Amino acid sequence: MEIKQTDTGEKGTFFITIKNVKMAEMTYTHAGSDKIIIDHTEVNEALKGQGVGYKLVDAAVAYLRANHLKVIPLCPFANAVFKKKHDAYADVLF
């Protein structure tokens, strides 16, 4: 399962497609030059229980670290993951 990313410079998405159908996505908006706001996460019912949402957050954290960015996780799911894994993700939280 490969996570792909698109980024327009204003908004972006981490997503998974299977047979050309978007099955999971996490969207974000750039908030200035140093941070992003994760605003939505959605996983298709067919993938529920497989940790796909966590994998999307992990991909976002890798992106944040590689680009020296911080995050504001407004999405309820992403916010819960950042709270649960606070010690591992504290360096990217705004």
Secondary structure by P-SEA (a helix, b strand, c coil): cbbbbbbcccbbbbbcccccccccbbbbbbccccccccccccccccccccaaaaaaaaaaaaaaaaabbbbbcccaaaaaaaaaaccccccccc
